[in-house]
Each structure stands twice: as structure tokens, then as C-alpha cells.
Amino acid sequence: MRGKVTKEELRKDPILEFITKVMNYVVRNREKVLWGVVIIIAAFVAGYFFFSSGSGAPPQVKLSYIQAVSLYMSGDTTNSVEIFRNLAQTASSKIEGKRSLYYLGDFYLRQGNIEEAERYYQRFLKSKPHDPLLESGAYAALGSIALSKGDPQKALQDYLRAEELAPFESQKALYLYKAALAAEAAGDYKKALDFLEEFEQKYKDHPLYGDVRGEMKFIKGAVSAR
């Protein structure tokens, strides 16, 4: 008879390993991926969390959500966004409706409509979805929006919250790096260096490691030149 799953086996969960590999790919190719840092993972994980969360939504709601995610990832934003909007309205208490708010935020962010994106991300977080993956992504997106509005202090807070919630080490590393850049933008070089040094100690194998070392060198040079 099969016994309980051990911690070692859980660590080797092929789904989680795949997600981590995807995350590393996104980081390595961040110039090409742009805003898709979280959404690429989220689309794949949607099915995983969907079947593991014990959602009590009606079958049609579940199927509509899976269809919307599939369409969104295929580039059909017209139909997928319409479904997400419908789910957000008719299934607002279900996880599918709450996650739809996240995707609507991502859609508007990609469109350059940061006001609408911010509104949907905030609605998603206020819905208390209990979804660390997408919650961390929403906070990271809000951090980027704050930076675009010239508010690096808020961006710093959002990135740190994203880093705190992120379920995967690759995400935590990315958000810690973004927090360092936000601190640097705010003129707090000491805090920026602290974050970068923390990254250097924790994530030596991360694709951003070289960037972190370069940023540390740049900040130290800027500080000494004062």
C-alpha cells in the first residue's frame, strides 16, 4: 500500500519543477517577455490550482474559466476578456471570478491603461483570493505601476509584499531585485545595496545574478563619487 507522500517527494513535484523552469526562462528572456513574467506561469498553473483547490463553482463556471485562460494565452483577448468580465460579475465569490480580475488587470496593463489595470489588481487583492502566486504577481504589477507614476516608495512596498507572498524561489529572487531597483530609484542606496547583497547570498544560481553584481558595482561607484 502506498504510504504518505514524503517532503522529499513533494520537493520533486514535476509540476512545481516545470513552473520553476518556466519562471527561470521568463527571467532570462525578460526583455522579450516584458509584462508576461507572472501571467505565463499563471496560465499553466491555472489548471493545476483549479483541480487542487476544490473549487465549489458550477461546472460551467469552471469550464468558462479554463476556456478564457486558454483563449487569453493564444492571443484571443477579445473573447477571453469578455469571458473574464462575465465571470468577475456572475461568479465574484468563486475563485474563478476572483482570478478573472487578475487577468483583466494584466490585460489593461498590456494595453497601457494603467489606471484600469491598477483598479482591477486592487479589486483582485481585496477579494481575498488566497492565491499566493497571483497575489504576488498583482503586487509586483502594482509596484511597476507605482514606478511609472513616479512613486518609488510605494513601488518598494509593493515589491516587498510580492516577494513575501511569492511561492517560488525564482519569483522571490525577481521581486527582491525589483525592490532593490525601486529603493535605488527612491535614492535609498543603502537599502538597495542591502537587498542586492541579500540576493547575492541567497540566489547564486539565479539568471539575474550577473545583473545583481553589476548593479551593486554601479551603486557603490555612484556612492563613492558623491
N, C-alpha and C positions, 0 to 999 in steps of 0.2 A: 504493500500500500504506500502511496506517495505521501511523504511527510510534509510538514510545513515548509514553505519557501524560506530559505535562509537569506540573511542580509547579503551574503556574497552573491547569491543568485540574483537578487534584486538589483545589485550594482551592475550586473551584466545584462539587464533587461535590454533586448535588441532594439526595442522602440526608443528607449531613452538614449541608447548609444547612437541611433540614427539621428535623433534630434540634435544631439551634441555635435555630430559631424556636420549637419546642415548649418548649425549656428557658426561653426568654425569656417565653413565655406563662405557664409554671408560676410563675416568679418574680413576674411582675406580679400573678398571682392567687393568691399563696401562702396567703392567709387561707382561700380556698375549697379549695385543693388539699391543704393540710396535709401528710401524710406521703407524698404521691404525687410528690414532687419528682423522684426518680430513677426510680421504677417506671413512670411514664408513658413516659419515654424508653426505658427498658429493654424494655418490651413491643414497641415499634415496632422497636427495634434488634435484638431477638432474632432476627428473620428475617434481617436484614442480616448479623449476625455468624455466624448459623447457616450461611448459604450461603458466607460468605467465610472461615470458619475451617478448612475442610477436615476437618470432624469425621469421625472414623472409626467412629462409633457405627452400629449396625444401623439400617436404615430405620424399624423400628417404634419404636425409642427416639427418633429424630428427630421422627417424626410425633407421638408421645405428648407430647414437649416442646412442640411448636407448639400442639397441642390444649390443653395445660394453660395455656399463656400466654394463648391466646385466651379460654378459659373464665374465667381469673382477671380479665382486663380487662373481661369482660362482667358481672362481679359474681358469677359462679358459683363461690364459694370452696369449697363442699362437694366438688364433683367435681374442681376444679383442684388443691386441696391434697392430695387422695388420690393424684392422679397424681404430683404433685411428691414426695410421700413415697416412692412406689414407685420413682421414678427415682433419688432420693437413695440408696436401698438397693440397687437392682439395677444401676444404671449409675454407681456412685460414682466410677469412674475416668474417665468420659466428661464432656465439658464440659456436656452436658445435665443430668447428675446433679449436678454441682457448682453450676450455676446454679440448680437447683431448691432448693438450700439457701438461696440468697439470697431467693428468693420466699417460702420458708417463714418466714424471718426477718421479711420485710415483713408477712406475714400476721399473725404473732403480735404484731408491733408495732402493727398496726392494731387488734388485739383488746385491746390494753392489757396484754398479758402480756410485760413487758419482759425477764423472766428467760429465757423460752423464745426470744424474739427475739434476745437477746444470744447465747445458745448457738448458734443457727443461723447468725448472722452470723459468729461466730468460727470455726465449722466451715467455712463457705464460704471464709473467708480462708485457713485452714490447708490447704485442699485445693489451694491454688496454682492458681487457675483461669486466670491470665494474661488477665484480662478487666478492663482499667483502668476501664471505665465502671461495671461493677457493683461492683468492688472499692472505688472511690471512694465509691460510694453506701453500701456496707456500713460503711466507716469513718465516714462522715457520720452514719449512723443510730446507730452506737455512740457517737459524740460526743453526740448528743441524749439517748441513754440515760444516759450518764455525767452529763449536766447534770441529768436528772430525779432522779438518785441523789445529787445534791449534790456532785459531783466535777468542778468546772470545769477543773482542771488536766488530768485525763485527757481531758475533752471537747476542750480546746485541742489536745492532741497528736493526737487522732483527726481533728479538722477540718483540721489542717495536713497530715496524711497524705492525707486525702481531696483536698485542694487540690493536693497534689503529683501524685497519680495521675490526677486528672480529665483526660480527653482533650479536653474542650471549654472554651473560654474562659468561657462563661456559667456552667458549673459551677465553675470555678476561682474566679471572682468571688464566687459564692454562698458557697462554703466559706471563702473568706478573710473574708468578712463575718461568718460564724458564728464563726470563730476569734476575731475581734475581740470579739464579744459574750461568748465564753467567757472571754477574758482580762479583760474588764471584770467579769464575774461573780466571777473569782478575785481581784479587787482590784488587778490589774496594769494601771493606766490608761495607763501609758507604752506598754506593749506593745500595748494595744488601739488607742491613737492611731496607733502605727506601722503597724498592719495597715490601719486606716481610711485613712490617708494614702497607703499603697501602692495601695489600691483606688481612691482618688480620682485617682491619677496614671494608673493602667492602664485603668480601665473607665469612662470618662466617659459612654459611651453605654448603660451597663447600666441596666436598670429600677430597680435598688436604689440608684442614685447619689444620689437625693434623700434616702433613708433614711440613707445613709452620712454625708452632710453634716450632717443633723440630729443623728445620734449623736455626731459629732465635736464639735458645738457643745455638746451636753449634757455630754459628758465634760470638756471644757475648763471649762465652768461649774462642774461638781462639784469639779474640782481647785482652781480659784481660790477656791472658797468654803470650803475647808478652813482 
